[in-house]
Amino acid sequence: MTDRRLITGQTLSFINHPFQVPPEQSARHIRRGAVLIENGVIAAVDDADTLRALAPDVIVEDMGEALILPGFIDAHAHYPQSAIIASWGKRLIDWLNTYTFPEEMRFGDPTYAADVANRYFDLTLSHGTTTVASYCTIHPASVTAFFEAAQTRGVRAIAGKTCMDRNAPDGLRDTAQSAYDDSKSLLERWHGTDRLSYAITPRFTPTSSPDQLAALGALWAEHPDCLMQTHLSEQVDEIAWVHDLHPEARDYLDTYECHGLVGPGAMFGHAIHLEPRERARIAEADASLIHCPTSNTFIGSGLFDMDGLMAEGQRIGLATDTGGGSSFSMLRTMAAAYEVAQLRGCALHPAQLLWLATAGSARALRMDDRIGTLKPGIEADLIALDLSSTPAIAQSNTRAEDIWQAVFPTIMMGDDRAVQRVWVAGNPVCGTMAKAH
Protein backbone atom coordinates (compact mmCIF):
# COMPACT_ATOMS: atom_id res chain seq x y z
CA MET A 1 0.00 0.00 0.00
CA THR A 2 1.40 3.41 -0.97
CA ASP A 3 2.09 5.73 1.97
CA ARG A 4 0.81 9.12 0.81
CA ARG A 5 0.17 12.42 2.53
CA LEU A 6 -0.43 16.02 1.49
CA ILE A 7 1.04 18.86 3.54
CA THR A 8 -0.53 22.24 2.92
CA GLY A 9 0.72 25.72 3.79
CA GLN A 10 2.92 28.28 2.10
CA THR A 11 5.64 26.60 0.05
CA LEU A 12 9.05 27.92 -1.00
CA SER A 13 11.02 25.99 -3.62
CA PHE A 14 14.46 27.03 -4.84
CA ILE A 15 14.75 26.84 -8.61
CA ASN A 16 18.04 28.75 -9.04
CA HIS A 17 21.24 29.55 -7.13
CA PRO A 18 20.49 32.86 -5.31
CA PHE A 19 24.12 33.95 -5.46
CA GLN A 20 24.10 33.61 -9.24
CA VAL A 21 20.72 35.15 -10.10
CA PRO A 22 18.78 37.99 -8.44
CA PRO A 23 17.79 36.44 -5.10
CA GLU A 24 14.11 37.33 -5.51
CA GLN A 25 14.07 35.23 -8.69
CA SER A 26 15.74 32.18 -7.16
CA ALA A 27 12.67 30.58 -5.60
CA ARG A 28 9.01 29.85 -6.28
CA HIS A 29 6.63 30.89 -3.51
CA ILE A 30 3.07 29.55 -3.47
CA ARG A 31 0.86 31.38 -1.00
CA ARG A 32 -1.51 28.45 -0.64
CA GLY A 33 0.64 25.57 -1.71
CA ALA A 34 1.11 21.92 -0.89
CA VAL A 35 3.66 19.13 -0.97
CA LEU A 36 2.51 15.65 -1.97
CA ILE A 37 4.57 12.85 -0.43
CA GLU A 38 4.62 9.24 -1.57
CA ASN A 39 6.68 6.60 0.24
CA GLY A 40 8.94 9.16 1.90
CA VAL A 41 9.73 11.07 -1.30
CA ILE A 42 8.29 14.31 -2.67
CA ALA A 43 5.94 13.47 -5.53
CA ALA A 44 4.71 16.99 -6.37
CA VAL A 45 4.81 20.62 -5.22
CA ASP A 46 1.98 22.81 -6.45
CA ASP A 47 -1.08 24.83 -5.58
CA ALA A 48 -3.00 23.14 -2.78
CA ASP A 49 -6.29 22.96 -4.70
CA THR A 50 -4.55 21.39 -7.68
CA LEU A 51 -2.94 18.66 -5.60
CA ARG A 52 -6.12 18.02 -3.61
CA ALA A 53 -7.91 17.38 -6.90
CA LEU A 54 -5.15 15.05 -8.10
CA ALA A 55 -5.06 13.12 -4.82
CA PRO A 56 -8.58 13.31 -3.38
CA ASP A 57 -8.21 10.42 -0.92
CA VAL A 58 -4.83 11.33 0.54
CA ILE A 59 -4.31 12.20 4.22
CA VAL A 60 -3.99 15.99 4.47
CA GLU A 61 -1.97 17.82 7.10
CA ASP A 62 -3.04 21.45 7.02
CA MET A 63 -0.32 23.71 8.44
CA GLY A 64 -2.33 26.89 7.89
CA GLU A 65 -0.08 29.90 7.28
CA ALA A 66 3.15 28.09 8.11
CA LEU A 67 5.96 28.10 5.55
CA ILE A 68 6.83 24.62 4.30
CA LEU A 69 10.57 24.29 3.66
CA PRO A 70 13.14 21.53 3.28
CA GLY A 71 14.58 20.47 6.62
CA PHE A 72 17.71 22.36 7.61
CA ILE A 73 21.10 20.79 6.85
CA ASP A 74 23.96 21.29 9.32
CA ALA A 75 27.13 20.62 7.35
CA HIS A 76 29.67 20.66 10.21
CA ALA A 77 29.09 19.76 13.86
CA HIS A 78 30.77 18.02 16.78
CA TYR A 79 28.04 16.09 18.56
CA PRO A 80 30.42 15.06 21.38
CA GLN A 81 30.68 18.74 22.33
CA SER A 82 26.94 19.03 23.02
CA ALA A 83 27.41 19.25 26.78
CA ILE A 84 30.10 21.95 26.59
CA ILE A 85 28.27 24.29 24.23
CA ALA A 86 28.47 27.97 25.24
CA SER A 87 31.44 27.47 27.58
CA TRP A 88 33.12 30.72 28.48
CA GLY A 89 36.10 32.60 27.22
CA LYS A 90 38.54 30.57 25.14
CA ARG A 91 40.07 30.73 21.69
CA LEU A 92 40.62 27.67 19.54
CA ILE A 93 43.69 25.96 21.02
CA ASP A 94 42.69 26.75 24.63
CA TRP A 95 39.12 25.67 23.81
CA LEU A 96 40.35 22.26 22.71
CA ASN A 97 42.59 21.75 25.72
CA THR A 98 40.22 23.16 28.35
CA TYR A 99 36.83 21.94 27.19
CA THR A 100 36.87 19.68 24.15
CA PHE A 101 39.53 17.11 24.93
CA PRO A 102 38.40 16.43 28.54
CA GLU A 103 34.81 15.96 27.33
CA GLU A 104 35.79 13.75 24.40
CA MET A 105 37.70 11.46 26.78
CA ARG A 106 34.31 10.37 28.15
CA PHE A 107 33.17 8.89 24.83
CA GLY A 108 35.12 5.70 25.36
CA ASP A 109 32.07 4.75 27.43
CA PRO A 110 29.43 3.52 24.94
CA THR A 111 26.59 4.30 27.36
CA TYR A 112 27.70 7.91 27.72
CA ALA A 113 28.17 8.25 23.96
CA ALA A 114 24.67 6.88 23.31
CA ASP A 115 23.10 9.22 25.84
CA VAL A 116 24.71 12.30 24.26
CA ALA A 117 23.94 11.14 20.72
CA ASN A 118 20.26 10.63 21.49
CA ARG A 119 19.99 13.99 23.23
CA TYR A 120 21.81 15.64 20.33
CA PHE A 121 19.34 14.38 17.73
CA ASP A 122 16.37 15.31 19.90
CA LEU A 123 17.73 18.86 20.12
CA THR A 124 18.59 19.23 16.45
CA LEU A 125 15.25 17.83 15.26
CA SER A 126 13.39 20.22 17.55
CA HIS A 127 15.24 23.05 15.76
CA GLY A 128 14.27 21.73 12.32
CA THR A 129 17.60 20.11 11.37
CA THR A 130 17.00 16.90 9.45
CA THR A 131 20.51 16.21 8.12
CA VAL A 132 23.79 16.66 9.96
CA ALA A 133 27.47 15.99 9.26
CA SER A 134 29.30 15.42 12.52
CA TYR A 135 32.74 14.65 13.84
CA CYS A 136 32.77 11.94 16.51
CA THR A 137 35.77 11.16 18.78
CA ILE A 138 38.69 8.77 18.33
CA HIS A 139 36.54 6.04 19.92
CA PRO A 140 34.74 3.75 17.45
CA ALA A 141 31.93 3.51 20.01
CA SER A 142 31.23 7.21 19.51
CA VAL A 143 30.58 6.61 15.81
CA THR A 144 28.36 3.62 16.50
CA ALA A 145 26.35 5.63 19.04
CA PHE A 146 25.82 8.47 16.59
CA PHE A 147 24.76 6.27 13.68
CA GLU A 148 22.47 4.15 15.86
CA ALA A 149 20.72 7.27 17.18
CA ALA A 150 20.34 8.60 13.63
CA GLN A 151 19.11 5.24 12.35
CA THR A 152 16.45 5.04 15.06
CA ARG A 153 15.04 8.40 13.95
CA GLY A 154 15.39 7.73 10.23
CA VAL A 155 17.42 10.88 9.61
CA ARG A 156 20.12 11.34 7.00
CA ALA A 157 23.46 11.62 8.79
CA ILE A 158 27.15 11.79 7.92
CA ALA A 159 29.90 11.12 10.46
CA GLY A 160 33.33 9.69 11.03
CA LYS A 161 35.81 8.72 13.71
CA THR A 162 37.95 11.77 14.49
CA CYS A 163 41.60 10.80 14.01
CA MET A 164 44.46 12.29 16.07
CA ASP A 165 47.92 10.86 16.66
CA ARG A 166 49.79 13.89 18.00
CA ASN A 167 49.33 17.07 20.07
CA ALA A 168 46.44 15.55 22.00
CA PRO A 169 46.20 14.08 25.52
CA ASP A 170 46.90 10.49 26.44
CA GLY A 171 43.73 8.55 25.80
CA LEU A 172 42.76 10.68 22.81
CA ARG A 173 45.50 9.60 20.42
CA ASP A 174 45.39 6.79 17.94
CA THR A 175 48.07 5.92 15.37
CA ALA A 176 48.28 6.15 11.61
CA GLN A 177 47.54 2.43 11.34
CA SER A 178 44.71 2.31 13.89
CA ALA A 179 43.12 5.40 12.35
CA TYR A 180 43.10 3.63 9.00
CA ASP A 181 41.91 0.32 10.43
CA ASP A 182 39.17 1.76 12.64
CA SER A 183 37.93 4.13 9.96
CA LYS A 184 37.84 1.34 7.37
CA SER A 185 35.93 -0.98 9.68
CA LEU A 186 33.38 1.70 10.56
CA LEU A 187 33.07 2.72 6.93
CA GLU A 188 32.37 -0.85 5.87
CA ARG A 189 29.81 -1.23 8.64
CA TRP A 190 27.86 2.00 8.20
CA HIS A 191 28.45 3.70 4.85
CA GLY A 192 25.35 3.38 2.70
CA THR A 193 23.28 1.72 5.42
CA ASP A 194 19.79 3.23 5.45
CA ARG A 195 20.36 7.01 5.24
CA LEU A 196 23.86 6.98 6.74
CA SER A 197 27.16 7.98 5.14
CA TYR A 198 30.72 7.76 6.40
CA ALA A 199 33.12 10.71 6.29
CA ILE A 200 36.86 10.15 6.65
CA THR A 201 37.77 12.56 9.45
CA PRO A 202 41.24 13.81 10.39
CA ARG A 203 40.58 16.51 12.97
CA PHE A 204 43.16 18.90 11.51
CA THR A 205 46.83 19.02 10.59
CA PRO A 206 48.14 19.95 14.07
CA THR A 207 46.73 16.70 15.52
CA SER A 208 47.44 14.37 12.60
CA SER A 209 50.99 13.45 11.62
CA PRO A 210 51.98 13.22 7.97
CA ASP A 211 51.83 9.42 8.28
CA GLN A 212 48.26 9.58 9.55
CA LEU A 213 47.15 12.04 6.87
CA ALA A 214 48.75 9.78 4.25
CA ALA A 215 46.93 6.73 5.64
CA LEU A 216 43.60 8.52 5.56
CA GLY A 217 44.33 9.82 2.07
CA ALA A 218 44.92 6.23 1.00
CA LEU A 219 41.64 5.14 2.58
CA TRP A 220 39.78 7.91 0.76
CA ALA A 221 41.36 6.86 -2.53
CA GLU A 222 40.03 3.35 -1.88
CA HIS A 223 36.54 4.71 -1.09
CA PRO A 224 36.10 7.88 -3.18
CA ASP A 225 32.31 7.80 -2.74
CA CYS A 226 32.83 8.82 0.90
CA LEU A 227 33.18 12.40 2.03
CA MET A 228 36.28 13.70 3.79
CA GLN A 229 35.90 16.37 6.49
CA THR A 230 38.49 18.40 8.36
CA HIS A 231 39.33 21.94 9.49
CA LEU A 232 41.22 24.64 7.62
CA SER A 233 42.46 28.13 8.48
CA GLU A 234 40.13 28.83 11.37
CA GLN A 235 42.41 31.13 13.39
CA VAL A 236 45.65 32.94 12.65
CA ASP A 237 47.54 31.29 15.53
CA GLU A 238 46.42 27.88 14.24
CA ILE A 239 47.84 28.75 10.81
CA ALA A 240 51.11 29.83 12.40
CA TRP A 241 51.24 26.52 14.29
CA VAL A 242 50.75 24.59 11.03
CA HIS A 243 53.57 26.61 9.44
CA ASP A 244 55.87 25.76 12.37
CA LEU A 245 54.98 22.08 12.08
CA HIS A 246 55.34 22.04 8.28
CA PRO A 247 57.76 24.73 7.06
CA GLU A 248 58.09 22.79 3.80
CA ALA A 249 54.40 23.26 2.91
CA ARG A 250 53.30 25.99 0.52
CA ASP A 251 50.38 26.80 2.82
CA TYR A 252 47.92 25.10 5.21
CA LEU A 253 45.93 23.46 2.40
CA ASP A 254 49.12 21.93 1.04
CA THR A 255 49.46 19.81 4.20
CA TYR A 256 46.27 18.03 3.11
CA GLU A 257 46.86 18.19 -0.62
CA CYS A 258 50.18 16.39 -0.53
CA HIS A 259 48.45 13.42 1.12
CA GLY A 260 45.53 13.14 -1.29
CA LEU A 261 42.98 14.93 0.90
CA VAL A 262 41.89 17.65 -1.53
CA GLY A 263 39.30 16.90 -4.18
CA PRO A 264 35.57 16.51 -4.82
CA GLY A 265 33.94 15.42 -1.58
CA ALA A 266 36.43 17.22 0.67
CA MET A 267 34.76 19.54 3.17
CA PHE A 268 36.87 22.18 4.88
CA GLY A 269 35.35 23.74 7.96
CA HIS A 270 35.82 27.47 8.66
CA ALA A 271 38.28 28.47 5.89
CA ILE A 272 38.40 32.09 7.07
CA HIS A 273 42.01 33.11 6.46
CA LEU A 274 42.71 31.54 3.07
CA GLU A 275 45.66 32.43 0.87
CA PRO A 276 45.01 33.19 -2.83
CA ARG A 277 46.55 29.87 -3.87
CA GLU A 278 44.33 27.98 -1.46
CA ARG A 279 41.19 29.67 -2.74
CA ALA A 280 42.11 28.91 -6.34
CA ARG A 281 43.02 25.30 -5.61
CA ILE A 282 39.82 24.60 -3.63
CA ALA A 283 37.71 25.94 -6.48
CA GLU A 284 39.72 23.96 -9.04
CA ALA A 285 39.35 20.77 -6.99
CA ASP A 286 35.60 21.38 -6.53
CA ALA A 287 35.93 20.86 -2.78
CA SER A 288 33.50 22.43 -0.29
CA LEU A 289 33.89 25.17 2.30
CA ILE A 290 31.69 25.11 5.40
CA HIS A 291 30.82 28.44 7.02
CA CYS A 292 30.41 28.27 10.81
CA PRO A 293 29.42 31.82 11.77
CA THR A 294 28.33 31.44 15.41
CA SER A 295 31.56 29.57 16.18
CA ASN A 296 33.70 32.06 14.29
CA THR A 297 32.38 34.95 16.33
CA PHE A 298 32.04 33.06 19.65
CA ILE A 299 35.69 32.04 19.80
CA GLY A 300 36.96 35.08 17.91
CA SER A 301 38.20 33.40 14.74
CA GLY A 302 37.36 36.02 12.12
CA LEU A 303 34.91 36.92 9.35
CA PHE A 304 34.24 34.48 6.50
CA ASP A 305 34.37 36.05 3.02
CA MET A 306 30.99 34.81 1.76
CA ASP A 307 30.65 37.41 -0.99
CA GLY A 308 34.15 36.93 -2.40
CA LEU A 309 34.15 33.15 -2.19
CA MET A 310 30.73 32.86 -3.82
CA ALA A 311 31.94 35.11 -6.62
CA GLU A 312 34.73 32.58 -7.22
CA GLY A 313 32.16 29.81 -7.64
CA GLN A 314 33.03 27.94 -4.44
CA ARG A 315 30.75 25.28 -2.99
CA ILE A 316 29.68 26.65 0.41
CA GLY A 317 27.57 25.10 3.14
CA LEU A 318 26.38 26.43 6.48
CA ALA A 319 26.86 24.87 9.91
CA THR A 320 26.42 25.32 13.63
CA ASP A 321 29.83 23.84 14.57
CA THR A 322 28.33 22.63 17.85
CA GLY A 323 29.80 23.14 20.46
CA GLY A 324 32.32 25.81 19.41
CA GLY A 325 29.24 27.26 17.80
CA SER A 326 26.92 28.64 20.43
CA SER A 327 23.58 27.27 19.19
CA PHE A 328 21.95 24.10 17.90
CA SER A 329 19.68 26.24 15.72
CA MET A 330 20.20 26.77 12.01
CA LEU A 331 17.94 29.83 12.28
CA ARG A 332 20.42 31.37 14.71
CA THR A 333 23.23 30.26 12.39
CA MET A 334 21.59 32.05 9.44
CA ALA A 335 21.26 35.18 11.58
CA ALA A 336 24.94 35.00 12.48
CA ALA A 337 25.86 34.53 8.81
CA TYR A 338 23.92 37.70 8.03
CA GLU A 339 25.72 39.61 10.78
CA VAL A 340 29.17 38.37 9.71
CA ALA A 341 28.47 39.36 6.11
CA GLN A 342 27.29 42.81 7.24
CA LEU A 343 30.62 43.32 8.98
CA ARG A 344 32.27 42.62 5.63
CA GLY A 345 29.97 45.09 3.85
CA CYS A 346 27.55 42.59 2.31
CA ALA A 347 23.85 42.26 3.22
CA LEU A 348 22.81 38.68 2.50
CA HIS A 349 19.28 38.34 1.15
CA PRO A 350 16.82 36.08 3.02
CA ALA A 351 16.75 33.81 -0.03
CA GLN A 352 20.52 33.40 0.18
CA LEU A 353 20.38 32.57 3.89
CA LEU A 354 17.65 29.95 3.50
CA TRP A 355 19.43 28.47 0.48
CA LEU A 356 22.67 28.14 2.44
CA ALA A 357 20.87 26.23 5.20
CA THR A 358 19.12 23.89 2.76
CA ALA A 359 20.09 23.53 -0.91
CA GLY A 360 23.52 25.11 -0.44
CA SER A 361 24.50 22.74 2.35
CA ALA A 362 23.08 19.81 0.37
CA ARG A 363 25.31 20.87 -2.53
CA ALA A 364 28.32 21.16 -0.22
CA LEU A 365 27.64 17.61 0.99
CA ARG A 366 27.17 16.52 -2.65
CA MET A 367 23.70 15.30 -1.77
CA ASP A 368 21.61 17.86 -3.64
CA ASP A 369 20.16 15.05 -5.74
CA ARG A 370 18.57 13.67 -2.56
CA ILE A 371 17.91 16.46 -0.04
CA GLY A 372 17.71 20.22 0.35
CA THR A 373 14.83 21.48 -1.77
CA LEU A 374 11.16 20.95 -2.54
CA LYS A 375 10.89 19.15 -5.86
CA PRO A 376 9.77 15.75 -7.10
CA GLY A 377 12.17 12.91 -6.39
CA ILE A 378 13.77 14.55 -3.34
CA GLU A 379 13.55 12.86 0.05
CA ALA A 380 10.68 14.32 2.07
CA ASP A 381 12.57 15.89 4.98
CA LEU A 382 10.44 18.95 5.66
CA ILE A 383 9.68 21.57 8.27
CA ALA A 384 6.74 23.88 8.83
CA LEU A 385 7.99 27.28 9.97
CA ASP A 386 5.67 29.50 11.98
CA LEU A 387 6.33 33.05 10.79
CA SER A 388 4.59 34.55 13.83
CA SER A 389 6.04 32.40 16.59
CA THR A 390 6.57 35.24 19.09
CA PRO A 391 4.89 38.63 19.55
CA ALA A 392 8.02 40.44 18.36
CA ILE A 393 8.21 38.37 15.19
CA ALA A 394 4.46 38.52 14.61
CA GLN A 395 4.37 42.32 14.61
CA SER A 396 7.01 42.39 11.88
CA ASN A 397 5.25 39.70 9.87
CA THR A 398 2.02 41.70 9.75
CA ARG A 399 3.86 44.48 7.90
CA ALA A 400 5.49 42.19 5.33
CA GLU A 401 4.86 42.98 1.67
CA ASP A 402 6.35 39.74 0.29
CA ILE A 403 7.57 36.36 1.49
CA TRP A 404 11.12 37.63 2.03
CA GLN A 405 10.00 40.39 4.38
CA ALA A 406 7.79 37.82 6.12
CA VAL A 407 10.52 35.24 6.70
CA PHE A 408 13.44 37.52 7.56
CA PRO A 409 12.30 38.35 11.15
CA THR A 410 12.07 34.62 11.84
CA ILE A 411 15.59 34.12 10.51
CA MET A 412 16.91 36.88 12.73
CA MET A 413 14.84 36.29 15.89
CA GLY A 414 13.42 32.79 15.58
CA ASP A 415 14.25 29.70 17.63
CA ASP A 416 12.76 26.26 18.17
CA ARG A 417 9.35 27.86 18.85
CA ALA A 418 9.21 28.75 15.17
CA VAL A 419 9.61 25.13 14.11
CA GLN A 420 5.98 24.10 14.12
CA ARG A 421 6.40 20.64 12.60
CA VAL A 422 9.16 18.34 11.34
CA TRP A 423 8.87 15.43 8.92
CA VAL A 424 11.69 12.94 8.27
CA ALA A 425 11.31 10.88 5.09
CA GLY A 426 7.67 11.92 5.06
CA ASN A 427 6.96 10.89 8.64
CA PRO A 428 6.08 13.49 11.32
CA VAL A 429 8.64 13.28 14.12
CA CYS A 430 8.07 16.32 16.30
CA GLY A 431 6.20 19.61 16.57
CA THR A 432 2.68 20.87 16.94
CA MET A 433 0.03 18.59 15.54
CA ALA A 434 -1.44 19.71 12.23
CA LYS A 435 -5.11 19.59 11.35
CA ALA A 436 -5.27 16.15 9.75
CA HIS A 437 -8.21 15.04 7.64
CORRAQUI-V226669 format. One line per field, one symbol per residue. phi: phi as a letter, one per 30 degrees, with the letter a starting at -180 (. if undefined). psi: psi as a letter, one per 20 degrees, with the letter a starting at -180 (. if undefined). A space follows every 50 residues. Layout:
phi->???
psi->???
This chain:
phi->.ddbabccldbbcdcbddccbeedcdbcccdbcabccbhibdcabaeddd ddddbdcddccccicdcdbdedbcdabbedcedceiddibceddedddcd deddeddddeddddddddddddddddcidcbbcbdccddedddedddddd deciddbbaaddcbbahbdejbccbeddddddddddeddcdidhccbcbd bdeaeecbdeddddddddddddbddddbbacahdbddddddddddbdddd aeedddddcicblejdbcdihdcddedddddddddhdcccdbddddddci dkcddeddddddiddbcbadhecddcadcddddddddddddedcibcdde dddddedbdddddddhbddbbjacaejdedcbbccddbdbedddddddcd caddddddededbdbdddddabbchicdcajddddca
psi->ppoqqppqapqoppiroiiirphhjiqopohmaqppppljqphqpaqghg hhhhmhjqppoojcjqpprqqqoojornhijgijqkqpkqagghgghggg ghghhijiohggghgggghghgghhhjjpipqoqqbaiphhhgggghhgg ghijqpqprqppppjrlqrpijpbrgghggggggggghghpjpckqqqpp mpfrghjprhgghgghhgghhhmiiqrppaqplgqhhgghggghhmiiqh aghhhghijkkpapipoopflgmqqgggghhgghikrqpopmhhghhgjk haopmggghhhikqpprqqhkpjhqjqiphghggghhggghhijkpopqh hhghghiehghgghilkiihrirnqpiqpmoqqopojliqhggghhhhip irhghhhghhghiqbihinhqppplipphrrpprop.
